[in-house]
Amino acid sequence: MPEQKRIVETVKSGIIDSIRGTGEVVDAAINTVSGTLVNTIKGTGAVGAALTGTVSDVLRGAILGTAQAGADIRDAAKGGVIGVIRGTREVGVEATESISAGARSVVKSAAEVGGDLGAVARSAVEGSIAGAKELGLKAEDAASAAASGAIKGAGEIGGTAVEQVRKAMTDVIAGVKVVVKEPFKSERKAG
């Protein structure tokens, strides 16, 4: 998929340049992610699966670029999710699914670069809360979407990843009680 690779590489380069220029990771991630999402969504009209795929590609680029620049990927996870919320809001797209896809992507990308999956997942949830509060969205819903996406991403990695991420989600984060919704598990009760 050349378009997917192009998006990842464009974001990666933009993040690296911005971090090297300013040293500020959170703002670099917010601005690069939201700008790339807005331009891509407006240019392609991406919705549904195409939109969540674009969110994943953009955040993967942000994490890979931040790691390559030698900066803290937790800051990129937080800023990246804020950027997703801002970008999707600007083009009039409902944010919850994009937040979940973004958190899933940052966890998987953190695994690619050997990052602390629990810490990155927690940072993604912090970003979802900050972004939601900034734009007048319900912080609890954003936190739940991010936590669920992070756990889903960890499940795709396997091994101890789910346990690491789940542990990071057990507390109140940034003043919000995080409720993980797991639609990928059976809801049937024995009996």
PAMI-311893 format. One record per residue: residue number from 1; x, y, z of N, C-alpha, C in turn. Coordinates in Angstrom, 2 decimals, always signed. Atoms other than C-alpha are relative to their C-alpha. Layout:
NODE  num      n.u      n.v      n.w     ca.u     ca.v     ca.w      c.u      c.v      c.w
NODE  NUM        X        Y        Z        X        Y        Z        X        Y        Z
...
//
This chain:
NODE  num      n.u      n.v      n.w     ca.u     ca.v     ca.w      c.u      c.v      c.w
NODE    1    +0.83    -1.19    +0.00    +0.00    +0.00    +0.00    +0.87    +1.25    +0.00
NODE    2    -0.88    -1.16    +0.05    +2.00    +2.98    -1.19    -0.55    +1.21    +0.76
NODE    3    +0.59    -1.14    -0.69    -0.46    +5.55    +0.25    +0.24    -0.11    +1.51
NODE    4    -0.21    +0.23    -1.42    -0.19    +4.01    +3.72    +1.45    +0.30    +0.37
NODE    5    -1.43    -0.22    -0.26    +3.62    +4.03    +3.58    +0.33    +1.49    -0.13
NODE    6    -0.25    -1.42    +0.19    +3.60    +7.62    +2.29    -0.45    +0.80    +1.21
NODE    7    +0.51    -0.72    -1.17    +1.46    +8.82    +5.20    +0.94    -0.22    +1.19
NODE    8    -0.89    +0.31    -1.12    +3.66    +7.04    +7.77    +1.31    +0.77    -0.14
NODE    9    -1.29    -0.67    +0.22    +6.86    +8.44    +6.22    -0.11    +1.52    +0.09
NODE   10    +0.20    -1.45    -0.06    +5.45   +11.97    +5.86    -0.10    +0.47    +1.45
NODE   11    +0.16    -0.36    -1.42    +4.40   +12.10    +9.51    +1.31    -0.21    +0.74
NODE   12    -1.27    +0.30    -0.65    +7.63   +10.49   +10.64    +1.01    +1.12    -0.25
NODE   13    -0.93    -1.08    +0.34    +9.71   +13.11    +8.81    -0.40    +1.32    +0.65
NODE   14    +0.49    -1.24    -0.61    +7.52   +15.96   +10.04    +0.25    +0.04    +1.50
NODE   15    -0.24    +0.07    -1.44    +7.79   +14.82   +13.65    +1.48    +0.16    +0.31
NODE   16    -1.45    -0.09    -0.23   +11.55   +14.37   +13.45    +0.47    +1.46    -0.16
NODE   17    -0.40    -1.39    +0.25   +12.02   +17.85   +11.94    -0.49    +0.93    +1.10
NODE   18    +0.58    -0.86    -1.02    +9.71   +19.47   +14.47    +0.68    -0.20    +1.36
NODE   19    -0.66    +0.27    -1.29   +11.29   +17.76   +17.49    +1.42    +0.55    -0.02
NODE   20    -1.37    -0.51    +0.09   +14.79   +18.60   +16.29    +0.02    +1.52    -0.01
NODE   21    +0.06    -1.46    +0.06   +13.72   +22.18   +15.66    -0.38    +0.65    +1.31
NODE   22    +0.51    -0.64    -1.23   +11.89   +22.85   +18.93    +0.31    -0.78    +1.27
NODE   23    -0.20    +0.84    -1.18   +12.62   +19.93   +21.26    -1.29    -0.33    +0.73
NODE   24    +1.30    +0.17    -0.63    +8.91   +19.91   +22.13    -0.76    -1.13    -0.70
NODE   25    +0.61    +1.19    +0.61    +7.34   +16.49   +21.52    -1.52    +0.08    -0.04
NODE   26    +1.46    +0.01    -0.04    +3.72   +16.94   +22.63    -0.58    +0.92    -1.07
NODE   27    +0.51    -0.94    +1.00    +3.12   +20.03   +20.50    +0.31    -0.46    -1.42
NODE   28    -0.36    +0.51    +1.32    +4.98   +18.49   +17.56    -0.99    -1.09    -0.43
NODE   29    +0.94    +1.08    +0.31    +2.72   +15.43   +17.75    -1.40    +0.55    -0.26
NODE   30    +1.34    -0.57    +0.19    -0.48   +17.47   +18.15    -0.11    +0.63    -1.38
NODE   31    +0.08    -0.75    +1.25    +0.26   +19.72   +15.21    +0.19    -0.87    -1.23
NODE   32    -0.25    +0.87    +1.14    +1.66   +17.06   +12.88    -1.16    -0.95    -0.24
NODE   33    +1.09    +0.95    +0.12    -1.08   +14.53   +13.59    -1.29    +0.68    -0.46
NODE   34    +1.26    -0.65    +0.38    -4.01   +16.95   +13.41    +0.09    +0.56    -1.41
NODE   35    -0.15    -0.55    +1.35    -2.66   +18.68   +10.29    -0.05    -1.06    -1.07
NODE   36    -0.01    +1.08    +0.98    -2.00   +15.43    +8.47    -1.38    -0.62    -0.14
NODE   37    +1.35    +0.57    +0.06    -5.41   +14.02    +9.40    -0.96    +0.90    -0.76
NODE   38    +0.92    -0.93    +0.67    -7.28   +17.13    +8.28    +0.26    -0.01    -1.50
NODE   39    -0.33    -0.02    +1.43    -5.43   +17.26    +4.95    -0.36    -1.31    -0.69
NODE   40    +0.29    +1.31    +0.60    -5.81   +13.53    +4.31    -1.50    -0.24    -0.10
NODE   41    +1.45    +0.22    +0.00    -9.49   +13.37    +5.28    -0.67    +0.90    -1.04
NODE   42    +0.58    -0.91    +0.99   -10.33   +16.44    +3.21    +0.36    -0.43    -1.42
NODE   43    -0.45    +0.41    +1.33    -8.31   +15.09    +0.29    -0.60    -1.30    -0.50
NODE   44    +0.49    +1.33    +0.41    -9.69   +11.55    +0.31    -1.46    -0.24    +0.35
NODE   45    +1.36    +0.23    -0.47   -13.04   +11.87    +2.06    -0.09    -1.26    +0.83
NODE   46    -0.06    +1.24    -0.77   -11.96    +8.97    +4.28    -1.05    -0.02    +1.11
NODE   47    +0.96    +0.25    -1.08   -14.71    +7.59    +6.54    +0.10    -1.47    +0.38
NODE   48    +0.05    +1.41    -0.43   -15.23    +4.37    +8.47    +1.37    -0.62    +0.09
NODE   49    -1.25    +0.74    -0.07   -12.46    +1.83    +8.01    +1.16    +0.77    -0.62
NODE   50    -1.06    -0.81    +0.62   -10.51    +4.17    +5.72    +0.50    +1.06    +0.97
NODE   51    -0.37    -1.02    -0.97   -10.55    +6.83    +8.43    +0.83    -0.61    +1.13
NODE   52    -0.76    +0.60    -1.09    -9.41    +4.50   +11.22    +1.36    -0.49    -0.49
NODE   53    -1.29    +0.38    +0.58    -6.69    +3.19    +8.90    +0.93    +1.19    -0.12
NODE   54    -0.79    -1.22    +0.11    -5.52    +6.74    +8.27    +0.50    +0.44    +1.37
NODE   55    -0.39    -0.35    -1.37    -5.51    +7.49   +12.01    +1.15    -0.89    +0.45
NODE   56    -1.05    +0.95    -0.40    -3.42    +4.36   +12.61    +1.32    +0.32    -0.69
NODE   57    -1.22    -0.31    +0.75    -0.93    +5.28    +9.88    +0.66    +1.28    +0.52
NODE   58    -0.53    -1.28    -0.47    -0.55    +8.85   +11.13    +0.66    -0.17    +1.37
NODE   59    -0.58    +0.18    -1.33    +0.03    +7.79   +14.73    +1.21    -0.93    -0.02
NODE   60    -1.19    +0.85    +0.13    +2.43    +5.05   +13.70    +1.19    +0.85    -0.43
NODE   61    -1.06    -0.91    +0.43    +4.47    +7.70   +11.89    +0.49    +0.88    +1.14
NODE   62    -0.36    -0.86    -1.13    +4.39    +9.91   +14.99    +0.88    -0.74    +1.01
NODE   63    -0.77    +0.79    -0.98    +5.66    +7.15   +17.30    +1.38    -0.37    -0.58
NODE   64    -1.27    +0.39    +0.61    +8.33    +5.91   +14.87    +0.94    +1.20    -0.13
NODE   65    -0.82    -1.20    +0.15    +9.56    +9.45   +14.18    +0.54    +0.49    +1.33
NODE   66    -0.43    -0.44    -1.33    +9.69   +10.35   +17.86    +1.11    -0.90    +0.52
NODE   67    -1.04    +0.94    -0.43   +11.68    +7.21   +18.63    +1.29    +0.26    -0.76
NODE   68    -1.19    -0.24    +0.82   +14.05    +7.93   +15.74    +0.70    +1.30    +0.42
NODE   69    -0.58    -1.27    -0.45   +14.56   +11.48   +17.06    +0.59    -0.11    +1.40
NODE   70    -0.55    +0.22    -1.34   +15.50    +9.99   +20.44    -0.81    +0.67    +1.10
NODE   71    +0.86    -0.67    -0.98   +12.58   +11.66   +22.22    -0.94    -1.02    +0.65
NODE   72    +0.87    +0.87    -0.79   +10.00   +10.23   +24.64    -1.29    -0.31    -0.75
NODE   73    +1.19    +0.38    +0.76    +7.31    +8.27   +22.82    -1.28    +0.15    +0.81
NODE   74    +1.20    -0.25    -0.81    +4.94    +8.75   +25.76    -0.58    +1.37    -0.34
NODE   75    +0.47    -1.34    +0.37    +4.76   +12.44   +24.85    -0.64    -0.02    -1.39
NODE   76    +0.59    +0.11    +1.34    +4.09   +11.51   +21.22    -1.36    -0.69    +0.06
NODE   77    +1.28    +0.70    -0.16    +1.30    +9.14   +22.32    -1.07    +0.98    +0.51
NODE   78    +0.94    -0.97    -0.56    -0.35   +11.87   +24.40    -0.37    +1.06    -1.05
NODE   79    +0.25    -1.05    +1.00    +0.05   +14.60   +21.77    -0.68    -0.54    -1.23
NODE   80    +0.61    +0.61    +1.18    -0.89   +12.22   +18.98    -1.49    -0.20    +0.15
NODE   81    +1.44    +0.22    -0.22    -4.24   +11.35   +20.52    -0.73    +1.35    +0.08
NODE   82    +0.60    -1.35    +0.02    -4.94   +15.05   +21.19    -0.15    +0.46    -1.45
NODE   83    +0.04    -0.37    +1.42    -4.10   +15.64   +17.52    -1.11    -0.71    -0.75
NODE   84    +1.10    +0.75    +0.62    -6.55   +12.92   +16.48    -1.34    +0.66    +0.33
NODE   85    +1.26    -0.61    -0.41    -9.33   +14.54   +18.48    -0.20    +1.34    -0.69
NODE   86    +0.10    -1.30    +0.67    -8.58   +18.00   +17.09    -0.26    -0.16    -1.50
NODE   87    +0.13    +0.19    +1.44    -8.21   +16.76   +13.53    -1.35    -0.52    -0.42
NODE   88    +1.31    +0.56    +0.37   -11.37   +14.67   +13.44    -1.10    +1.01    +0.29
NODE   89    +1.00    -1.02    -0.33   -13.32   +17.46   +15.12    -0.06    +1.07    -1.10
NODE   90    -0.07    -1.05    +1.02   -12.12   +19.98   +12.52    -0.71    -0.39    -1.30
NODE   91    +0.66    +0.44    +1.24   -13.47   +17.87    +9.66    -1.39    -0.60    +0.27
NODE   92    +1.36    +0.41    -0.32   -16.69   +16.97   +11.49    -0.22    -1.49    +0.12
NODE   93    +0.10    +1.45    -0.16   -15.98   +13.31   +12.18    -0.13    -0.32    +1.49
NODE   94    +0.17    +0.44    -1.38   -17.13   +11.59   +15.39    +1.33    -0.59    +0.49
NODE   95    -1.36    +0.29    -0.45   -14.03   +11.10   +17.54    +0.21    -1.35    +0.67
NODE   96    -0.22    +1.17    -0.84   -14.62    +7.96   +19.63    +0.72    -1.13    -0.72
NODE   97    -0.63    +1.09    +0.75   -13.71    +5.39   +16.97    +1.44    +0.36    -0.38
NODE   98    -1.34    -0.45    +0.36   -10.70    +7.46   +15.92    +0.94    -0.03    +1.21
NODE   99    -0.80    +0.05    -1.23    -9.49    +7.73   +19.54    +0.43    -1.44    +0.27
NODE  100    -0.30    +1.41    -0.22    -9.70    +3.96   +19.91    +1.05    -0.51    -0.99
NODE  101    -0.97    +0.42    +1.03    -7.85    +3.37   +16.61    +1.36    +0.61    +0.27
NODE  102    -1.26    -0.67    -0.30    -5.22    +5.89   +17.65    +0.74    -0.67    +1.15
NODE  103    -0.63    +0.65    -1.15    -4.57    +4.26   +21.02    +0.51    -1.39    -0.37
NODE  104    -0.42    +1.32    +0.49    -4.41    +0.84   +19.36    +1.32    +0.12    -0.77
NODE  105    -1.18    -0.20    +0.82    -1.84    +2.17   +16.92    +1.23    +0.40    +0.82
NODE  106    -1.18    -0.41    -0.77    +0.40    +3.86   +19.50    +0.56    -1.16    +0.81
NODE  107    -0.50    +1.17    -0.75    +0.60    +0.66   +21.55    +0.76    -0.94    -0.93
NODE  108    -0.68    +0.88    +0.95    +1.47    -1.45   +18.52    +1.31    +0.62    -0.50
NODE  109    -1.20    -0.68    +0.48    +3.98    +1.15   +17.31    +1.07    +0.06    +1.10
NODE  110    -0.95    +0.01    -1.12    +5.55    +1.37   +20.77    +0.70    -1.34    +0.10
NODE  111    -0.61    +1.34    -0.01    +6.12    -2.38   +20.60    +1.07    -0.10    -1.09
NODE  112    -0.98    +0.02    +1.09    +7.92    -1.88   +17.27    +1.33    +0.62    +0.39
NODE  113    -1.22    -0.71    -0.37   +10.42    +0.47   +18.89    +0.49    -0.37    +1.41
NODE  114    -0.44    +0.48    -1.31   +10.74    -1.41   +22.20    -0.41    +0.90    +1.16
NODE  115    +0.46    -0.90    -1.05    +8.77    +1.11   +24.26    -0.77    -0.70    +1.10
NODE  116    +0.77    +0.49    -1.14    +7.01    +0.64   +27.59    -1.48    +0.09    -0.37
NODE  117    +1.37    +0.02    +0.50    +3.54    -0.42   +26.44    -1.00    +0.56    +0.99
NODE  118    +0.91    -0.52    -1.02    +1.79    +0.35   +29.72    +0.08    +1.51    +0.10
NODE  119    -0.19    -1.45    -0.11    +3.28    +3.84   +29.94    -0.54    +0.72    -1.24
NODE  120    +0.50    -0.61    +1.23    +2.45    +4.59   +26.30    -1.53    -0.03    -0.03
NODE  121    +1.46    +0.10    -0.05    -1.13    +3.35   +26.74    -0.58    +1.03    +0.96
NODE  122    +0.46    -0.98    -0.99    -1.55    +5.49   +29.83    +0.10    +1.42    -0.58
NODE  123    -0.17    -1.32    +0.63    -0.20    +8.53   +27.93    -1.07    +0.24    -1.06
NODE  124    +1.05    -0.14    +1.00    -2.68    +7.87   +25.12    -1.34    +0.33    +0.67
NODE  125    +1.23    -0.30    -0.75    -5.52    +7.86   +27.67    +0.05    +1.44    +0.53
NODE  126    -0.14    -1.39    -0.48    -4.17   +11.10   +29.19    -0.27    +0.98    -1.15
NODE  127    +0.25    -0.85    +1.16    -4.18   +12.61   +25.70    -1.46    +0.05    -0.38
NODE  128    +1.43    +0.03    +0.34    -7.75   +11.49   +25.09    -0.80    +0.86    +0.97
NODE  129    +0.69    -0.80    -1.02    -8.86   +13.12   +28.33    +0.25    +1.49    -0.24
NODE  130    -0.34    -1.41    +0.24    -7.00   +16.38   +27.64    -0.69    +0.52    -1.26
NODE  131    +0.63    -0.41    +1.25    -8.30   +16.53   +24.06    -1.50    +0.13    +0.14
NODE  132    +1.46    -0.05    -0.20   -11.86   +15.77   +25.12    -0.40    +1.23    +0.80
NODE  133    +0.32    -1.17    -0.84   -11.85   +18.44   +27.83    +0.18    +1.29    -0.80
NODE  134    -0.28    -1.19    +0.81   -10.35   +20.98   +25.43    -1.14    +0.30    -0.97
NODE  135    +1.03    -0.20    +1.02   -13.13   +20.43   +22.90    -1.43    -0.20    +0.52
NODE  136    +1.34    +0.12    -0.57   -16.03   +19.98   +25.31    -0.65    -1.35    -0.21
NODE  137    +0.53    +1.36    +0.13   -16.41   +16.23   +24.77    +0.02    -0.65    +1.38
NODE  138    +0.06    +0.71    -1.28   -17.11   +13.75   +27.56    +1.31    -0.76    +0.23
NODE  139    -1.32    +0.56    -0.27   -13.72   +12.85   +29.06    -0.07    -1.50    +0.29
NODE  140    +0.13    +1.42    -0.34   -14.97    +9.49   +30.39    -0.14    -0.86    -1.26
NODE  141    +0.18    +0.75    +1.24   -16.05    +8.37   +26.92    +1.31    -0.07    -0.79
NODE  142    -1.27    -0.03    +0.71   -12.75    +9.44   +25.38    +1.01    -0.93    +0.67
NODE  143    -0.93    +0.86    -0.75   -10.76    +7.69   +28.13    -0.32    -1.47    -0.23
NODE  144    +0.43    +1.38    +0.23   -12.80    +4.51   +27.69    +0.38    -0.47    -1.40
NODE  145    -0.35    +0.35    +1.38   -12.27    +4.55   +23.92    +1.50    -0.23    -0.13
NODE  146    -1.46    +0.15    +0.08    -8.52    +5.05   +24.33    +0.47    -1.26    +0.72
NODE  147    -0.40    +1.20    -0.76    -8.18    +2.35   +26.99    -0.38    -1.27    -0.75
NODE  148    +0.43    +1.17    +0.75   -10.18    -0.13   +24.94    +0.85    -0.22    -1.24
NODE  149    -0.87    +0.10    +1.17    -8.14    +0.62   +21.83    +1.39    -0.47    +0.36
NODE  150    -1.34    +0.40    -0.44    -4.88    +0.27   +23.74    +0.05    -1.49    +0.32
NODE  151    +0.04    +1.42    -0.33    -5.90    -3.14   +25.07    -0.15    -0.84    -1.26
NODE  152    +0.15    +0.72    +1.27    -6.99    -4.22   +21.60    +1.34    -0.08    -0.74
NODE  153    -1.33    -0.01    +0.63    -3.59    -3.18   +20.21    +0.94    -0.96    +0.70
NODE  154    -0.85    +0.92    -0.77    -1.85    -5.08   +23.00    -0.35    -1.44    -0.31
NODE  155    +0.44    +1.35    +0.34    -3.94    -8.14   +22.17    +0.54    -0.45    -1.34
NODE  156    -0.55    +0.34    +1.31    -2.64    -7.99   +18.60    +1.51    -0.25    +0.08
NODE  157    -1.43    +0.24    -0.20    +0.93    -8.00   +19.95    +0.20    -1.37    +0.64
NODE  158    -0.06    +1.29    -0.68    +0.35   -10.95   +22.27    +0.94    +0.01    +1.19
NODE  159    -0.91    +0.14    -1.13    +2.46   -12.27   +25.10    -0.49    +0.74    +1.23
NODE  160    +0.34    -0.72    -1.23    +2.54   -10.09   +28.18    -0.53    +1.40    -0.28
NODE  161    +0.41    -1.36    +0.36    +1.47    -6.96   +26.29    -1.36    +0.38    +0.61
NODE  162    +1.34    -0.30    -0.53    -2.19    -7.18   +27.36    +0.08    +0.27    +1.49
NODE  163    -0.12    -0.18    -1.45    -1.25    -7.54   +31.01    +0.67    +1.33    +0.33
NODE  164    -0.69    -1.28    -0.23    +1.14    -4.55   +30.82    -0.97    +1.17    -0.19
NODE  165    +0.93    -1.09    +0.30    -1.52    -2.34   +29.26    -1.16    +0.00    +0.99
NODE  166    +1.13    +0.10    -0.93    -4.34    -3.60   +31.47    +0.39    +0.58    +1.37
NODE  167    -0.50    -0.52    -1.28    -2.24    -2.81   +34.59    +0.03    +1.53    -0.01
NODE  168    -0.10    -1.46    +0.11    -1.72    +0.75   +33.37    -1.38    +0.67    +0.00
NODE  169    +1.36    -0.56    +0.09    -5.51    +1.20   +33.04    -0.80    -0.17    +1.28
NODE  170    +0.76    +0.35    -1.20    -6.47    +0.18   +36.58    -0.29    +1.17    +0.92
NODE  171    +0.15    -1.15    -0.88    -6.32    +3.61   +38.16    -0.88    +1.08    -0.59
NODE  172    +0.56    -1.24    +0.52    -7.92    +6.96   +37.84    +1.14    +0.66    -0.77
NODE  173    -1.02    -0.64    +0.82    -6.03    +8.72   +35.05    -0.44    +1.44    -0.26
NODE  174    +0.29    -1.42    +0.19    -5.89   +12.53   +34.94    -1.37    +0.38    +0.56
NODE  175    +1.26    -0.33    -0.67    -8.85   +12.67   +37.34    -1.23    -0.71    -0.54
NODE  176    +1.13    +0.69    +0.62   -11.02   +10.32   +35.27    +0.11    -1.50    +0.29
NODE  177    +0.05    +1.46    -0.19   -12.04    +6.78   +36.24    -0.14    -0.65    -1.37
NODE  178    -0.02    +0.61    +1.32   -11.21    +4.68   +33.20    -0.76    -1.32    +0.03
NODE  179    +0.78    +1.22    +0.14   -13.74    +2.03   +32.22    +0.33    -0.60    -1.36
NODE  180    -0.38    +0.66    +1.24   -12.45    -0.42   +29.66    -1.19    -0.79    -0.53
NODE  181    +1.07    +0.75    +0.66   -15.09    -1.64   +27.24    +0.66    -0.93    -0.99
NODE  182    -0.64    +1.00    +0.84   -14.12    -4.84   +25.50    -1.02    -0.69    -0.89
NODE  183    +1.01    +0.59    +0.87   -16.52    -5.49   +22.63    +0.48    -1.27    -0.69
NODE  184    -0.54    +1.18    +0.66   -14.21    -8.20   +21.35    -0.06    -1.23    +0.88
NODE  185    +0.19    +1.15    -0.88   -15.02   -10.47   +24.31    -1.47    -0.36    +0.04
NODE  186    +1.37    +0.45    -0.08   -18.15   -12.54   +24.63    -0.67    +0.57    +1.25
NODE  187    +0.73    -0.55    -1.13   -20.79   -11.01   +26.87    -0.99    -1.00    +0.58
NODE  188    +0.91    +1.03    -0.50   -22.68   -14.27   +27.45    +0.41    -0.39    +1.42
NODE  189    -0.26    +0.43    -1.37   -23.02   -15.33   +31.05    -0.28    -1.49    +0.11
NODE  190    +0.22    +1.43    -0.21   -22.74   -18.90   +32.21    -1.31    -0.19    +0.75
NODE  191    +1.18    +0.23    -0.80   -25.90   -20.39   +33.46    -1.07    -0.52    -0.80
//
